Amino acid sequence: MAQVAFLGLGVMGFPMAGHLAAKGHEVTVYNRTAARALDWTGRHPGRHAATPREAAQGARFVMACVGNDDDLRAVCLGPDGAFAGMAPGAIFVDHTTVSAEVTRELSAAARELGIGFVDAPVSGGQAGAENGQLSVMCGGAQADYDAAEPLIAAYARICRRMGDSGAGQLAKMCNQIAIAGLVQGLAESLNFAQRAGLSIPELVEVISQGAAGSWQMQNRHATMAEGRYDFGFAVDWMRKDLGICLKAGDEIGAALPVTALVDQFYKDVQLMGGGRWDTSSLLARLKG
Ligand SMILES: NC(=O)c1ccc[n+]([C@@H]2O[C@H](COP(=O)([O-])OP(=O)(O)OC[C@H]3O[C@@H](n4cnc5c(N)ncnc54)[C@H](OP(=O)(O)O)[C@@H]3O)[C@@H](O)[C@H]2O)c1
């Protein structure tokens, strides 16, 4: 069992840290908004710390799941950042979805301090985090990955090293590119069904077992039919992810026309006040 810090107890981090505690690891959590850390320690064995540095002190592994590039820098760097508290030989595992650039930048800063760094973004949503069934795509040195993988297994259905530092984030970009057009297609299909007077549960029971079936269809059709979006993967985060994908696509010469279009649709959802709505809220935009 390892001494572990977990930074960021949001929709994803809260249950992920809980799985580590349930496996018997000695977990210290940090959350910017302290009330959430207190909520976590009220439900799980473990301690909470006032800063990332304090949480990281003595930890063999420091896991993080915060928001964007700047948020990740904020918890890693500076006098109160995790790197300041980590000893040489410790390993930082980042589950945030960020750019490959910030990953390489922080990985290099960690290496200077003798700290390992594994980029390990996740897919599988809130339910995947709660059920311990995430897909985890990693980048970094093989030895760091090998050391971290048994911990990540606490909340993973599958975990794979895709290559050197940043490769996990590149794989996550492929994941988001594949989802963007798919969710819009699902929203158009369910909007069409409702306007055509079909029952969504009956429709999905049939078509989900054919070639149109998808995770999004299985896990989101019921809430989409109810027009309920107050959970899950926030539109603000999806726009952050698609921005990362579009920039990387430009750099490597990969055309992303549908991704660019769906990014604009998510902008409409933000303007409707849906920045924190689940990404399946593309249907709300079609309803006007
Ligand atoms: N939700 C999903 O389905 C899903 C799926 C796959 C990947 N992701 C990715 O996972 C990451 C987290 O997503 P989430 O849904 O868990 O987000 P969330 O619920 O908004 O939680 C974000 C967490 O990061 C913390 N945070 C943000 N900025 C910070 C800063 N500058 N300094 C310190 N802490 C900071 C927040 O602290 P406070 O509590 O103080 O705000 C909160 O604990 C994102 O990169 C997202 O793209 C999410």
The ligand as a MOL file (V3000), in Angstrom:
LIG
                    3D

  0  0  0     0  0            999 V3000
M  V30 BEGIN CTAB
M  V30 COUNTS 48 52 0 0 0
M  V30 BEGIN ATOM
M  V30 1 N -16.5450 15.0580 -15.8910 0
M  V30 2 C -16.2300 14.1890 -16.8310 0
M  V30 3 O -17.0740 13.4070 -17.3010 0
M  V30 4 C -14.8020 14.0970 -17.3380 0
M  V30 5 C -14.4510 12.9810 -18.1050 0
M  V30 6 C -13.1500 12.8580 -18.5770 0
M  V30 7 C -12.2200 13.8590 -18.3030 0
M  V30 8 N -12.5880 14.9640 -17.5630 0 CHG=1
M  V30 9 C -11.5500 15.9700 -17.3060 0
M  V30 10 O -11.1470 15.8420 -15.9600 0
M  V30 11 C -10.8470 17.1280 -15.4040 0
M  V30 12 C -11.7460 17.3890 -14.2100 0
M  V30 13 O -13.0990 17.3080 -14.6400 0
M  V30 14 P -14.2970 17.3730 -13.5630 0
M  V30 15 O -15.5420 17.1100 -14.3380 0
M  V30 16 O -13.9720 16.5510 -12.3660 0 CHG=-1
M  V30 17 O -14.2370 18.9360 -13.2210 0
M  V30 18 P -14.8810 19.7230 -11.9870 0
M  V30 19 O -16.0000 18.9510 -11.3760 0
M  V30 20 O -15.1270 21.1010 -12.4780 0
M  V30 21 O -13.6910 19.7310 -10.9160 0
M  V30 22 C -12.5090 20.4430 -11.1470 0
M  V30 23 C -11.6170 20.3090 -9.9450 0
M  V30 24 O -10.4010 21.0320 -10.1710 0
M  V30 25 C -10.2000 21.9690 -9.1210 0
M  V30 26 N -9.5240 23.1460 -9.6660 0
M  V30 27 C -9.8400 23.8270 -10.7910 0
M  V30 28 N -8.9910 24.8550 -10.9680 0
M  V30 29 C -8.1210 24.8140 -9.9450 0
M  V30 30 C -7.0030 25.6090 -9.5810 0
M  V30 31 N -6.6020 26.6560 -10.3350 0
M  V30 32 N -6.3350 25.3010 -8.4580 0
M  V30 33 C -6.7290 24.2460 -7.7040 0
M  V30 34 N -7.7750 23.4500 -7.9900 0
M  V30 35 C -8.4570 23.7400 -9.0970 0
M  V30 36 C -11.6000 22.2820 -8.6290 0
M  V30 37 O -11.5550 22.8340 -7.3310 0
M  V30 38 P -12.8200 23.6500 -6.7230 0
M  V30 39 O -13.6900 22.6000 -6.0860 0
M  V30 40 O -12.2340 24.5960 -5.7400 0
M  V30 41 O -13.5050 24.3550 -7.8840 0
M  V30 42 C -12.2240 20.8920 -8.6690 0
M  V30 43 O -11.7850 20.1080 -7.5900 0
M  V30 44 C -11.0340 18.1420 -16.5550 0
M  V30 45 O -9.7960 18.3620 -17.1880 0
M  V30 46 C -11.9960 17.4220 -17.4910 0
M  V30 47 O -11.8570 17.8730 -18.8210 0
M  V30 48 C -13.8460 15.0860 -17.0600 0
M  V30 END ATOM
M  V30 BEGIN BOND
M  V30 1 1 1 2
M  V30 2 2 2 3
M  V30 3 1 2 4
M  V30 4 1 4 5
M  V30 5 2 4 48
M  V30 6 2 5 6
M  V30 7 1 6 7
M  V30 8 2 7 8
M  V30 9 1 8 9
M  V30 10 1 8 48
M  V30 11 1 9 10
M  V30 12 1 9 46
M  V30 13 1 10 11
M  V30 14 1 11 12
M  V30 15 1 11 44
M  V30 16 1 12 13
M  V30 17 1 13 14
M  V30 18 2 14 15
M  V30 19 1 14 16
M  V30 20 1 14 17
M  V30 21 1 17 18
M  V30 22 2 18 19
M  V30 23 1 18 20
M  V30 24 1 18 21
M  V30 25 1 21 22
M  V30 26 1 22 23
M  V30 27 1 23 24
M  V30 28 1 23 42
M  V30 29 1 24 25
M  V30 30 1 25 26
M  V30 31 1 25 36
M  V30 32 1 26 27
M  V30 33 1 26 35
M  V30 34 2 27 28
M  V30 35 1 28 29
M  V30 36 1 29 30
M  V30 37 2 29 35
M  V30 38 1 30 31
M  V30 39 2 30 32
M  V30 40 1 32 33
M  V30 41 2 33 34
M  V30 42 1 34 35
M  V30 43 1 36 37
M  V30 44 1 36 42
M  V30 45 1 37 38
M  V30 46 2 38 39
M  V30 47 1 38 40
M  V30 48 1 38 41
M  V30 49 1 42 43
M  V30 50 1 44 45
M  V30 51 1 44 46
M  V30 52 1 46 47
M  V30 END BOND
M  V30 END CTAB
M  END
